[in-house]
C-alpha cells in the first residue's frame, strides 16, 4: 500500500533517481532538486515504504493561477492510479481551493490529463529558454 506526503524534506537523491526514468528530467541533480523543493509551494510525494514511487509539485499565488510540474510515477507502479491520485489531491487541495486556473505542460501525456478535465483548446503559451539565448 502506498502513502502520500506533503513534506518537502525528502531526500533529493531519491527524487533524482525517480526523475532518471523521464527524458524531460535529464541532467537534474540532487543539489538542484533540493533547491527546487525548498521553493515549491506544494509538494506531493508517494511512497511504498521508504521508496519514493511518485511525485508532483505546484507553483502558485493561491488565488488566480497554479502551475503543476514534475508529475511522475515510477515505471514499476504505473497503471495503479497513482498519477490520477496525485493530480486529484493537487486539484482538491484545501490551500488551492481559490485557484481559478491550473496550468501544466506535457509532451506526451495529453490523453491522461484530458481524462482529468484539462483541455489544450483553451491555452496559449510561449517559452523562453536560457539555453537558447546568445
N, C-alpha and C positions, 0 to 999 in steps of 0.2 A: 504494500500500500504506500502510495506517495503522500508527502505532506507539502504544504505551501508555507512560504515565509516571506515577510516583507523586510527582513533585516538586511541592511546594507553592508554589514561587516563580514560577508562571505569571503572565502579565500579566492583572490583574483586568479591564482594559478588554476583553480578548478574551473573557473569561468572560461579562461583561455583554452583549456582542454576541450570544453564544450564547443566553443567558437571554432576550433580546428575542424569541425565537421561541416562548416559552412564556407563556401567560396567568398561570400561577401564580407567575411570577418578575417580574411587572410592578413597575416602580419600583425595582428593585435598582440600586445604584450601585457604581462601581469601588472607592470607599473602603470601603463595607460588605463588598464581596466580598473585599477584601484582608484585612480583619479576620476574616471567616469562614474563609478559607483558613488563616490562622495558628492558628485554634482548632479546626480539624477534625482528627480523629485519623488518618484515612486519606483521601487524595485520589487519584482516578484520572482522568487526562485522556487524551484520544485525539487524535492529531494526524495530519494529512495534510500533510507538510512542516512549514511554520510556521503552518498554520491549525488552530485548535482546532475539532474536529468532534464531540467527545463529552466527557462529564464525569459523575462520580458521586462522592459522598463519604460518610464514615461517622463517626458519633459513637459511642463505645463505652467500656466498662470492661474490655474484652478477656477477660472471663470469663463473665458471665451474659447481658448484653444488648448489642446493637448496633443502631443505627438508621441506615437508609440514606436519604440525602437527595439531591435535586437531580440525579437521573439524567436526562440529556438528550442527545439526538443531533441534530446539525444536520439540518434537513429534507432537504437535498440528499444526505445519507448514510444516511438511514433505509432499512430493507429490506436492509441489508448485514450483519446480525447484530452490529453494533457494540454496541447496547444489551444484547444477550444476553451478549456477551463482557465488558462492563463488570460486569454482575451476577455472572457466573461467576468472574471474577477477584476480586471482593469476597468472595463466599461461600467461596472456596477459599484466600483469602489466608493465608499462614502465621501472621501475627500475630493472626488472628481464629479460629484453629483450635479454641480452647476455648469460644468463644461458643455458649451454649445456644439463644438465640432472637434472630433478626433481625427487626426491625420496619421497616415502611415505610408511608408514606401515599401514596395516589394517588387522583385524582378520576376518571380516565378510562382508565387503562391496566391495569385488573384482569386482563383476559384475558392480557396479556403476562406479568404476574407469576405468574399461576396456572400457566402453562406451565413456569415455573421452580421450581414447588413451593410457592409461597406460597398461603396459604388465608385467606379472610376469615371463615371459620366459627369460628376459634379466638380471634378478637381482640375486645377491647372497648377503647374509647378515649374520652377526653374531651380537649377543647381549651380553653385559657384564652387569649383574645386580648387583648393590651394595648389594641388599638384600640377594643375594645368596652366597656372599663371606664370608669366615670364620669369 
